[in-house]
Amino acid sequence: MADSPSYFTPEELQRWQFGLAQANLNNILCHCRQCDATWVASSEVPCGCGSTRVEYIPCWQFPDD
């Protein structure tokens, strides 16, 4: 199977990935499916209860209005 064509140069891809990382800083809504805890983080981390059954939603995907 052939690789999919890239729409970005390596430099453009790096800038795009950096922009997403910046948007995620203190901006990822985390919800534990085991204990129902909810918190905001900068990366996908396990819950304080020890569960890795966590849903991660980047908050910047929600409209501000």
Buried (B, 14 or more C-beta within 10 A) or exposed (E): EEEEEEEEEEEEEEEEEEEEEEEBEEBBBBBBEEEEBEEEBEEEEEBEEEEEEBEEEEEEEEEEE
